[in-house]
Amino acid sequence: MTKLAQWLWGLALLGSTWAALTMGALGLELPSSCREVLWSLPAYLLVSAGCYALGTVGYRVATFHDCEDAARELQGQIQEARADLARRGMRF
Amino acid sequence: MATGTDQVVGLGLVAVSLIIFTYYTVWVILLPFIDSQHVIHKYFLPQAYAVAIPLAAGLLLLLFVGVFITYVMLKNQKVTKKAQ
C-alpha cells in the first residue's frame, strides 16, 4: 500500500470514529465536558500538527551547521566561472 | 551551530510554536473540565472561538496562496506573450 493510501486510510478511520462519537451513533452517554472536547478535536489536531511543523523548522534552522570552508570554496568557484564566461563573451 | 540571526530566528519560531501549543491545549482540552466559576476562565475567549479562529486563519492562508499562484501565473503569461 502506498504512503498516500495509508494516510487516507488512517484519516478515514479517525474521521469515522469522531463522527460516530459526536452523533451518538454508538449509544454512549458522554458527560458534556467530554463532548465539548470531542467537538473541537479535529481543529485541535490540525493546530498542534501545524505547531509541530513550525517548531521543527525553527529548531532545524537554529541547529544547522555553517560550513565556512565550503562557502569560501564555492565563492571562489563562482568568481572563476564568471571570469571564464566573461572571457567567452557572455555579459552579466 | 548556526550563527547570529539564524539562531535567533530558529529559537524564536520554536518559542512561538510552544506558546501557541500550550495556550491552545489549555483552551481546548483543560478548560471544559475546570469549574466555570474559576478565575482562569477570564484569560480565555469563549470556546466557540477555539474552532472559529484557526478555521478563519486557515481559509485566509488558502486565499493568500491562491492569490499568489494567480499572480505568478499571470506574470508568466505576460512574459511569454511579450517574447512571442
Backbone of each chain as ProteinMPNN parsed JSONL, in Angstrom:
{"seq_chain_A": "MTKLAQWLWGLALLGSTWAALTMGALGLELPSSCREVLWSLPAYLLVSAGCYALGTVGYRVATFHDCEDAARELQGQIQEARADLARRGMRF", "coords_chain_A": {"N_chain_A": [[0.848, -1.212, 0.0], [0.541, 2.207, -0.813], [2.084, 5.245, 0.551], [0.339, 7.396, 0.511], [-2.142, 6.096, 0.37], [-2.087, 4.828, 2.856], [-2.118, 7.057, 4.61], [-4.612, 8.202, 3.897], [-6.299, 6.141, 4.639], [-5.864, 5.986, 7.422], [-6.784, 8.568, 8.133], [-9.463, 8.372, 7.306], [-10.371, 6.414, 9.054], [-10.016, 7.656, 11.616], [-11.674, 9.868, 11.198], [-14.212, 8.711, 10.825], [-14.566, 7.478, 13.307], [-14.638, 9.756, 14.98], [-16.904, 11.045, 13.921], [-18.87, 9.132, 14.465], [-18.819, 9.151, 17.271], [-19.506, 11.828, 17.895], [-22.082, 12.053, 16.846], [-23.438, 10.361, 18.461], [-23.866, 7.767, 17.657], [-22.949, 5.42, 18.702], [-24.304, 5.085, 20.986], [-23.281, 5.837, 23.46], [-23.327, 7.631, 26.541], [-21.817, 10.413, 26.947], [-20.296, 12.664, 29.33], [-20.983, 16.264, 29.387], [-18.707, 17.891, 29.278], [-16.766, 16.214, 28.145], [-17.923, 15.935, 25.659], [-17.667, 18.498, 24.639], [-14.866, 18.734, 24.371], [-14.453, 16.7, 22.511], [-15.793, 17.706, 20.288], [-14.166, 19.832, 19.419], [-11.94, 18.465, 18.644], [-10.823, 17.757, 15.957], [-9.977, 20.317, 14.956], [-8.164, 20.904, 16.96], [-6.192, 18.907, 16.566], [-5.258, 19.624, 14.035], [-4.184, 22.195, 14.543], [-2.191, 21.551, 16.406], [-0.577, 19.9, 14.834], [0.314, 21.792, 12.97], [1.746, 23.488, 14.725], [3.748, 21.725, 15.54], [5.086, 21.333, 13.11], [6.016, 23.958, 12.63], [7.654, 24.348, 14.88], [9.586, 22.309, 14.487], [10.788, 23.171, 12.086], [11.85, 25.625, 12.956], [13.653, 24.695, 14.914], [15.44, 23.164, 13.386], [16.48, 25.16, 11.756], [17.837, 26.657, 13.658], [19.822, 24.884, 14.519], [21.38, 24.309, 12.363], [24.418, 23.507, 10.754], [27.069, 25.729, 9.954], [29.181, 25.785, 7.107], [32.171, 26.876, 6.77], [34.507, 26.544, 5.15], [33.527, 25.261, 2.845], [31.819, 27.24, 1.912], [33.598, 29.341, 1.266], [35.09, 28.081, -0.727], [33.111, 27.664, -2.634], [32.453, 30.326, -3.312], [34.863, 31.102, -4.488], [34.868, 29.406, -6.726], [32.657, 30.441, -8.045], [33.577, 32.984, -8.788], [35.644, 32.247, -10.545], [34.11, 30.996, -12.559], [32.574, 33.144, -13.483], [34.565, 34.841, -14.532], [35.557, 33.189, -16.546], [33.298, 32.842, -18.238], [32.845, 35.511, -18.922], [35.106, 36.005, -20.402], [34.53, 34.448, -22.611], [32.606, 35.942, -23.782], [30.061, 36.339, -22.697], [27.666, 38.498, -21.246], [26.976, 39.972, -18.087]], "CA_chain_A": [[0.0, 0.0, 0.0], [1.365, 3.422, -0.878], [2.005, 6.106, 1.722], [-0.889, 8.183, 0.41], [-3.257, 5.224, 0.747], [-2.026, 4.635, 4.309], [-2.576, 8.282, 5.267], [-6.056, 8.354, 3.692], [-6.953, 5.107, 5.425], [-5.841, 6.425, 8.81], [-7.672, 9.72, 8.282], [-10.852, 7.918, 7.205], [-10.678, 5.705, 10.303], [-10.183, 8.647, 12.675], [-12.835, 10.696, 10.896], [-15.46, 7.978, 11.073], [-14.701, 7.325, 14.764], [-15.071, 11.037, 15.526], [-18.285, 11.301, 13.524], [-19.747, 8.229, 15.206], [-18.909, 9.576, 18.665], [-20.223, 13.098, 18.052], [-23.52, 11.925, 16.565], [-24.063, 9.451, 19.405], [-24.295, 6.551, 16.972], [-22.587, 4.24, 19.471], [-25.188, 4.948, 22.141], [-22.624, 6.153, 24.726], [-23.729, 8.912, 27.098], [-20.627, 11.072, 27.49], [-20.56, 13.933, 30.029], [-20.973, 17.384, 28.436], [-17.361, 18.424, 29.096], [-16.113, 15.355, 27.161], [-18.481, 16.239, 24.331], [-17.06, 19.755, 24.17], [-13.506, 18.442, 23.917], [-14.547, 15.882, 21.297], [-16.225, 18.534, 19.167], [-13.063, 20.641, 18.898], [-10.733, 17.651, 18.457], [-10.131, 17.905, 14.655], [-9.273, 21.604, 14.906], [-7.022, 20.826, 17.862], [-5.14, 18.104, 15.938], [-4.665, 20.414, 12.961], [-3.354, 23.268, 15.106], [-0.977, 21.002, 17.012], [0.295, 19.473, 13.743], [0.96, 22.999, 12.462], [2.739, 23.942, 15.706], [4.873, 20.808, 15.491], [5.847, 21.639, 11.898], [6.705, 25.231, 12.831], [8.713, 24.153, 15.859], [10.665, 21.528, 13.89], [11.509, 24.039, 11.149], [12.647, 26.568, 13.733], [14.753, 24.005, 15.573], [16.449, 22.792, 12.392], [17.154, 26.398, 11.346], [18.75, 27.098, 14.71], [20.94, 23.977, 14.749], [22.042, 23.961, 11.113], [25.834, 23.846, 10.839], [27.677, 26.515, 8.886], [30.415, 25.201, 6.597], [32.928, 28.04, 6.305], [35.412, 26.192, 4.044], [32.764, 25.002, 1.633], [31.292, 28.532, 1.43], [34.663, 30.08, 0.593], [35.432, 27.379, -1.969], [32.044, 27.931, -3.586], [32.596, 31.697, -3.814], [35.988, 31.105, -5.418], [34.452, 28.778, -7.975], [31.751, 31.363, -8.743], [34.402, 34.012, -9.434], [36.289, 31.625, -11.706], [33.136, 30.772, -13.616], [32.195, 34.446, -14.059], [35.685, 35.305, -15.359], [35.62, 32.337, -17.725], [32.202, 33.158, -19.149], [33.027, 36.874, -19.444], [36.102, 35.907, -21.464], [33.915, 33.894, -23.817], [31.734, 36.921, -24.411], [28.73, 36.485, -22.099], [27.589, 39.698, -20.435], [26.109, 39.793, -16.915]], "C_chain_A": [[0.865, 1.236, 0.0], [1.153, 4.261, 0.38], [0.701, 6.907, 1.713], [-2.086, 7.355, 0.846], [-3.27, 5.005, 2.255], [-2.574, 5.842, 5.052], [-4.083, 8.422, 5.143], [-6.831, 7.349, 4.532], [-7.022, 5.518, 6.894], [-6.786, 7.582, 9.057], [-9.129, 9.3, 8.245], [-11.279, 7.221, 8.493], [-10.953, 6.682, 11.438], [-11.45, 9.471, 12.465], [-14.14, 9.988, 11.191], [-15.663, 7.752, 12.57], [-15.234, 8.6, 15.382], [-16.519, 11.318, 15.198], [-19.243, 10.421, 14.319], [-19.909, 8.688, 16.65], [-19.719, 10.861, 18.815], [-21.707, 12.931, 17.79], [-24.193, 10.931, 17.497], [-24.492, 8.135, 18.782], [-23.969, 5.3, 17.784], [-23.422, 4.105, 20.735], [-24.519, 5.214, 23.472], [-23.114, 7.502, 25.234], [-22.518, 9.573, 27.732], [-21.026, 12.329, 28.259], [-20.329, 15.114, 29.106], [-19.576, 17.954, 28.234], [-16.592, 17.573, 28.087], [-16.617, 15.663, 25.761], [-17.878, 17.511, 23.769], [-15.67, 19.509, 23.62], [-13.549, 17.68, 22.603], [-14.875, 16.731, 20.077], [-15.063, 19.326, 18.568], [-11.835, 19.819, 18.565], [-10.076, 17.764, 17.085], [-9.357, 19.204, 14.542], [-8.031, 21.556, 15.783], [-5.868, 20.054, 17.226], [-4.453, 18.878, 14.822], [-3.715, 21.472, 13.512], [-2.081, 22.687, 15.71], [-0.028, 20.461, 15.951], [1.036, 20.661, 13.154], [2.035, 23.503, 13.404], [3.963, 23.049, 15.679], [5.74, 21.1, 14.284], [6.668, 22.906, 12.088], [7.888, 25.073, 13.781], [9.887, 23.375, 15.286], [11.486, 22.366, 12.923], [12.411, 24.998, 11.909], [13.847, 25.899, 14.371], [15.851, 23.656, 14.583], [17.197, 24.028, 11.897], [18.191, 26.796, 12.385], [19.961, 26.191, 14.841], [21.674, 23.608, 13.471], [23.494, 24.405, 11.16], [26.281, 24.694, 9.66], [28.934, 25.808, 8.414], [31.242, 26.307, 5.975], [33.768, 27.706, 5.083], [34.643, 26.003, 2.746], [32.227, 26.308, 1.048], [32.367, 29.293, 0.672], [35.015, 29.427, -0.733], [34.385, 27.666, -3.04], [32.166, 29.337, -4.168], [33.736, 31.775, -4.818], [35.601, 30.521, -6.767], [33.521, 29.68, -8.769], [32.555, 32.432, -9.472], [35.081, 33.467, -10.675], [35.325, 31.494, -12.863], [32.753, 32.085, -14.297], [33.296, 34.942, -14.999], [35.732, 34.51, -16.665], [34.538, 32.707, -18.732], [32.34, 34.558, -19.733], [34.048, 36.873, -20.569], [35.485, 35.381, -22.744], [32.811, 34.784, -24.38], [30.369, 37.076, -23.782], [28.706, 37.683, -21.172], [26.62, 39.465, -19.272], [25.253, 41.04, -16.756]], "O_chain_A": [[1.838, 1.304, 0.751], [0.22, 4.05, 1.155], [0.047, 7.078, 2.742], [-2.942, 7.831, 1.592], [-4.335, 4.996, 2.872], [-3.369, 5.711, 5.983], [-4.77, 8.718, 6.121], [-7.891, 7.666, 5.072], [-8.069, 5.421, 7.534], [-7.508, 7.6, 10.055], [-9.945, 9.784, 9.03], [-12.398, 7.408, 8.97], [-11.962, 6.578, 12.136], [-12.198, 9.742, 13.404], [-15.068, 10.582, 11.74], [-16.79, 7.823, 13.059], [-16.154, 8.566, 16.2], [-17.285, 11.766, 16.051], [-20.285, 10.88, 14.787], [-21.009, 8.625, 17.199], [-20.521, 10.987, 19.74], [-22.521, 13.592, 18.435], [-25.388, 10.671, 17.358], [-25.375, 7.457, 19.306], [-24.597, 4.256, 17.61], [-23.277, 3.133, 21.477], [-25.076, 4.878, 24.517], [-23.3, 8.426, 24.442], [-22.214, 9.338, 28.901], [-21.991, 12.997, 27.885], [-19.57, 15.004, 28.143], [-19.268, 18.451, 27.151], [-15.851, 18.11, 27.264], [-15.852, 15.657, 24.797], [-17.606, 17.602, 22.572], [-15.32, 20.001, 22.547], [-12.78, 17.969, 21.687], [-14.332, 16.529, 18.991], [-14.979, 19.478, 17.349], [-10.79, 20.381, 18.236], [-8.85, 17.862, 17.03], [-8.213, 19.209, 14.087], [-6.981, 22.086, 15.42], [-4.712, 20.467, 17.319], [-3.234, 18.812, 14.667], [-2.596, 21.634, 13.025], [-1.004, 23.261, 15.548], [1.189, 20.54, 16.119], [2.23, 20.574, 12.866], [3.113, 23.902, 12.963], [5.089, 23.535, 15.782], [6.967, 21.12, 14.382], [7.854, 22.945, 11.76], [8.977, 25.59, 13.53], [11.043, 23.709, 15.545], [12.716, 22.3, 12.921], [13.58, 25.172, 11.566], [14.942, 26.462, 14.377], [17.036, 23.818, 14.872], [18.401, 23.968, 11.644], [19.294, 27.22, 12.039], [21.031, 26.657, 15.232], [22.501, 22.697, 13.476], [23.79, 25.534, 11.553], [25.924, 24.422, 8.514], [29.685, 25.281, 9.235], [31.057, 26.65, 4.807], [33.771, 28.448, 4.1], [35.035, 26.505, 1.693], [32.182, 26.468, -0.172], [32.12, 29.825, -0.41], [35.217, 30.108, -1.738], [34.72, 27.884, -4.204], [32.003, 29.527, -5.374], [33.615, 32.417, -5.861], [35.954, 31.06, -7.816], [33.566, 29.702, -9.999], [32.267, 32.756, -10.624], [35.105, 34.115, -11.722], [35.653, 31.828, -14.002], [32.623, 32.147, -15.519], [33.021, 35.401, -16.108], [35.919, 35.072, -17.744], [34.81, 32.867, -19.922], [32.0, 34.785, -20.895], [33.917, 37.604, -21.551], [35.857, 35.806, -23.838], [32.152, 34.415, -25.352], [29.567, 37.871, -24.273], [29.634, 37.871, -20.386], [25.574, 38.84, -19.445], [24.442, 41.119, -15.833]]}, "seq_chain_B": "MATGTDQVVGLGLVAVSLIIFTYYTVWVILLPFIDSQHVIHKYFLPQAYAVAIPLAAGLLLLLFVGVFITYVMLKNQKVTKKAQ", "coords_chain_B": {"N_chain_B": [[27.153, 24.829, 15.102], [24.537, 27.0, 13.925], [24.877, 30.521, 13.178], [24.39, 33.771, 14.741], [21.749, 35.634, 13.425], [20.335, 33.456, 12.403], [20.165, 31.589, 14.494], [18.696, 33.076, 16.362], [16.264, 33.544, 14.996], [15.438, 30.872, 14.561], [15.19, 29.827, 17.213], [13.283, 31.618, 18.112], [11.065, 30.9, 16.518], [10.627, 28.302, 17.545], [9.937, 28.928, 20.196], [7.58, 30.476, 19.772], [5.923, 28.532, 18.616], [5.692, 26.719, 20.737], [4.411, 28.309, 22.67], [1.949, 28.875, 21.397], [1.003, 26.263, 21.191], [0.735, 25.39, 23.915], [-1.082, 27.307, 24.961], [-3.314, 26.829, 23.304], [-3.82, 24.138, 23.876], [-4.52, 24.236, 26.635], [-6.792, 25.812, 26.349], [-8.573, 24.252, 24.726], [-8.516, 21.587, 25.702], [-8.215, 21.512, 28.545], [-9.844, 23.512, 29.744], [-12.71, 22.848, 29.511], [-12.989, 21.021, 31.58], [-12.661, 22.423, 33.869], [-14.15, 24.049, 36.574], [-16.716, 26.41, 35.942], [-16.671, 28.73, 37.411], [-14.171, 29.353, 38.087], [-11.238, 31.494, 38.264], [-9.554, 31.373, 36.111], [-10.829, 31.294, 33.715], [-11.101, 33.851, 32.851], [-8.959, 34.521, 31.277], [-9.309, 33.447, 28.834], [-10.925, 33.334, 25.628], [-14.436, 32.762, 24.734], [-15.401, 29.308, 24.169], [-16.246, 28.788, 21.551], [-14.704, 30.332, 19.855], [-12.376, 28.898, 19.741], [-12.494, 27.08, 17.708], [-13.303, 28.644, 15.602], [-11.342, 30.63, 15.108], [-8.845, 29.263, 14.245], [-9.946, 28.087, 11.943], [-10.721, 30.343, 10.389], [-8.185, 31.481, 10.053], [-6.925, 29.455, 8.588], [-8.466, 29.483, 6.214], [-7.83, 32.057, 5.337], [-5.123, 31.705, 4.842], [-5.215, 29.862, 2.711], [-6.497, 31.494, 0.834], [-4.53, 33.465, 0.456], [-2.438, 31.909, -0.621], [-3.679, 31.068, -3.01], [-4.092, 33.551, -4.326], [-1.43, 34.34, -4.651], [-0.457, 32.311, -6.377], [-2.077, 32.785, -8.621], [-1.176, 35.365, -9.313], [1.54, 34.863, -9.99], [1.194, 33.13, -12.148], [-0.161, 34.794, -13.98], [1.803, 36.725, -14.406], [3.721, 35.138, -15.652], [2.391, 34.428, -18.003], [2.189, 36.925, -19.272], [4.878, 37.442, -19.763], [5.584, 35.402, -21.575], [3.929, 36.077, -23.664], [4.973, 38.531, -24.457], [7.466, 37.685, -25.318], [6.824, 36.284, -27.565]], "CA_chain_B": [[25.864, 25.511, 15.288], [24.312, 28.183, 13.091], [25.326, 31.728, 13.884], [23.702, 35.055, 14.678], [20.301, 35.776, 13.219], [19.731, 32.138, 12.192], [19.824, 31.005, 15.79], [17.624, 33.859, 16.988], [15.006, 33.272, 14.282], [15.042, 29.495, 14.824], [14.692, 29.674, 18.582], [12.04, 32.374, 18.191], [9.997, 30.064, 15.971], [10.339, 27.228, 18.496], [9.22, 29.517, 21.329], [6.223, 30.833, 19.343], [5.108, 27.327, 18.431], [5.396, 26.159, 22.062], [3.405, 29.154, 23.321], [0.651, 28.634, 20.771], [0.541, 24.915, 21.519], [0.277, 25.306, 25.312], [-2.301, 28.097, 25.124], [-4.433, 26.163, 22.632], [-4.15, 22.916, 24.617], [-5.287, 24.606, 27.824], [-8.086, 26.338, 25.906], [-9.485, 23.247, 24.17], [-8.588, 20.313, 26.424], [-8.324, 21.585, 30.005], [-10.883, 24.395, 30.255], [-14.042, 22.27, 29.743], [-13.048, 20.238, 32.817], [-12.493, 23.3, 35.03], [-15.377, 24.669, 37.043], [-16.876, 27.669, 35.201], [-16.546, 29.899, 38.291], [-12.751, 29.561, 38.381], [-10.78, 32.77, 37.746], [-8.708, 31.231, 34.933], [-11.635, 31.487, 32.505], [-11.014, 35.253, 32.446], [-7.877, 34.726, 30.319], [-9.576, 32.755, 27.574], [-12.172, 33.686, 24.947], [-15.409, 31.664, 24.731], [-14.924, 28.1, 23.485], [-16.568, 28.768, 20.117], [-13.602, 30.932, 19.105], [-11.267, 27.956, 19.62], [-12.599, 26.446, 16.393], [-13.509, 29.652, 14.558], [-10.122, 31.376, 14.762], [-7.979, 28.5, 13.334], [-10.621, 27.914, 10.659], [-10.582, 31.598, 9.644], [-6.78, 31.637, 9.686], [-6.651, 28.503, 7.514], [-9.073, 29.987, 4.98], [-7.029, 33.21, 4.926], [-3.886, 31.196, 4.271], [-5.547, 29.312, 1.392], [-6.755, 32.634, -0.046], [-3.251, 34.082, 0.146], [-1.72, 31.029, -1.539], [-4.356, 31.142, -4.303], [-3.798, 34.849, -4.947], [-0.033, 34.326, -5.054], [-0.314, 31.458, -7.559], [-2.675, 33.501, -9.755], [-0.291, 36.455, -9.682], [2.712, 34.331, -10.665], [0.793, 32.6, -13.456], [-0.436, 35.91, -14.887], [3.073, 37.34, -14.782], [4.361, 34.237, -16.6], [1.698, 34.533, -19.29], [2.546, 38.193, -19.908], [6.255, 37.356, -20.244], [5.633, 34.577, -22.788], [3.27, 36.802, -24.759], [5.897, 39.552, -24.952], [8.568, 37.022, -26.011], [6.386, 35.928, -28.921]], "C_chain_B": [[25.75, 26.683, 14.344], [24.608, 29.438, 13.89], [24.292, 32.834, 13.807], [22.199, 34.957, 14.477], [19.626, 34.427, 13.012], [19.281, 31.529, 13.501], [18.649, 31.717, 16.422], [16.285, 33.537, 16.344], [14.519, 31.87, 14.601], [14.451, 29.327, 16.21], [13.405, 30.464, 18.787], [10.868, 31.569, 17.673], [9.611, 28.952, 16.937], [9.518, 27.767, 19.659], [7.774, 29.841, 20.961], [5.351, 29.59, 19.23], [4.753, 26.699, 19.777], [4.308, 26.964, 22.769], [2.024, 28.875, 22.744], [0.107, 27.273, 21.177], [0.007, 24.834, 22.94], [-1.028, 26.064, 25.489], [-3.493, 27.364, 24.53], [-4.821, 24.887, 23.359], [-4.977, 23.237, 25.849], [-6.698, 25.026, 27.422], [-9.061, 25.225, 25.559], [-9.643, 22.045, 25.093], [-8.881, 20.513, 27.907], [-9.526, 22.39, 30.481], [-12.252, 23.74, 30.451], [-14.14, 21.491, 31.052], [-12.925, 21.106, 34.06], [-13.82, 23.984, 35.312], [-15.525, 26.074, 36.464], [-16.77, 28.899, 36.088], [-15.097, 30.236, 38.561], [-12.247, 30.813, 37.675], [-10.03, 32.619, 36.421], [-9.483, 31.471, 33.646], [-11.57, 32.915, 31.993], [-9.986, 35.426, 31.319], [-8.153, 34.099, 28.966], [-10.897, 33.211, 26.992], [-13.148, 32.515, 25.05], [-14.973, 30.518, 23.828], [-15.173, 28.112, 21.987], [-15.427, 29.337, 19.287], [-12.453, 29.957, 18.892], [-11.31, 27.213, 18.301], [-12.652, 27.492, 15.294], [-12.209, 30.312, 14.142], [-9.168, 30.551, 13.905], [-8.618, 28.291, 11.966], [-10.46, 29.16, 9.797], [-9.143, 31.783, 9.177], [-6.414, 30.695, 8.545], [-7.217, 28.969, 6.192], [-8.282, 31.17, 4.435], [-5.744, 32.763, 4.252], [-4.123, 30.654, 2.869], [-5.765, 30.432, 0.383], [-5.447, 33.275, -0.497], [-2.478, 33.246, -0.86], [-2.339, 31.094, -2.93], [-4.049, 32.423, -5.042], [-2.361, 34.873, -5.457], [0.165, 33.512, -6.317], [-0.883, 32.152, -8.785], [-1.753, 34.595, -10.25], [0.91, 35.947, -10.476], [2.346, 33.813, -12.05], [0.51, 33.714, -14.452], [0.854, 36.559, -15.346], [3.789, 36.481, -15.827], [3.751, 34.349, -17.976], [2.098, 35.797, -20.021], [3.942, 38.124, -20.492], [6.313, 36.548, -21.53], [4.968, 35.29, -23.957], [4.19, 37.856, -25.351], [7.027, 38.904, -25.749], [8.15, 36.597, -27.405], [6.362, 37.173, -29.733]], "O_chain_B": [[26.756, 27.301, 13.995], [24.593, 29.425, 15.121], [23.43, 32.84, 12.929], [21.483, 34.302, 15.235], [18.47, 34.253, 13.397], [18.166, 31.019, 13.615], [17.729, 31.09, 16.948], [15.295, 33.288, 17.033], [13.336, 31.672, 14.881], [13.368, 28.767, 16.378], [12.531, 30.042, 19.544], [9.803, 31.542, 18.29], [8.427, 28.679, 17.136], [8.531, 27.156, 20.068], [6.851, 29.534, 21.715], [4.204, 29.575, 19.676], [3.641, 26.199, 19.95], [3.404, 26.4, 23.386], [1.058, 28.667, 23.477], [-1.08, 27.127, 21.471], [-1.065, 24.27, 23.16], [-1.974, 25.55, 26.086], [-4.552, 27.278, 25.153], [-6.006, 24.568, 23.46], [-6.005, 22.607, 26.097], [-7.676, 24.649, 28.068], [-10.207, 25.22, 26.008], [-10.748, 21.531, 25.263], [-9.691, 19.786, 28.481], [-10.163, 22.039, 31.474], [-12.917, 24.026, 31.447], [-15.235, 21.313, 31.585], [-13.062, 20.612, 35.179], [-14.515, 24.435, 34.402], [-14.572, 26.853, 36.487], [-16.777, 30.017, 35.574], [-14.794, 31.258, 39.177], [-12.753, 31.17, 36.611], [-9.874, 33.592, 35.683], [-8.901, 31.806, 32.614], [-11.932, 33.183, 30.847], [-10.102, 36.341, 30.504], [-7.336, 34.201, 28.052], [-11.864, 33.45, 27.716], [-12.752, 31.405, 25.409], [-14.264, 30.727, 22.844], [-14.408, 27.518, 21.227], [-15.193, 28.899, 18.161], [-11.642, 30.141, 17.985], [-10.274, 26.759, 17.815], [-12.13, 27.285, 14.199], [-11.984, 30.536, 12.953], [-8.694, 31.073, 12.896], [-7.929, 28.313, 10.946], [-10.107, 29.065, 8.622], [-8.904, 32.194, 8.041], [-5.679, 31.079, 7.635], [-6.552, 28.875, 5.16], [-8.08, 31.285, 3.226], [-5.316, 33.331, 3.248], [-3.356, 30.932, 1.948], [-5.303, 30.362, -0.756], [-5.271, 33.59, -1.674], [-1.927, 33.773, -1.826], [-1.618, 31.166, -3.925], [-3.775, 32.403, -6.242], [-2.095, 35.361, -6.555], [0.865, 33.945, -7.233], [-0.278, 32.13, -9.857], [-1.559, 34.752, -11.456], [1.263, 36.519, -11.508], [3.084, 34.022, -13.012], [0.881, 33.617, -15.622], [1.001, 36.906, -16.518], [4.387, 37.005, -16.767], [4.453, 34.366, -18.987], [2.323, 35.777, -21.231], [4.196, 38.663, -21.57], [6.997, 36.936, -22.476], [5.385, 35.133, -25.105], [4.211, 38.069, -26.563], [7.503, 39.475, -26.73], [8.97, 36.543, -28.322], [6.023, 37.132, -30.916]]}, "name": "protein", "num_of_chains": 2, "seq": "MTKLAQWLWGLALLGSTWAALTMGALGLELPSSCREVLWSLPAYLLVSAGCYALGTVGYRVATFHDCEDAARELQGQIQEARADLARRGMRFMATGTDQVVGLGLVAVSLIIFTYYTVWVILLPFIDSQHVIHKYFLPQAYAVAIPLAAGLLLLLFVGVFITYVMLKNQKVTKKAQ"}
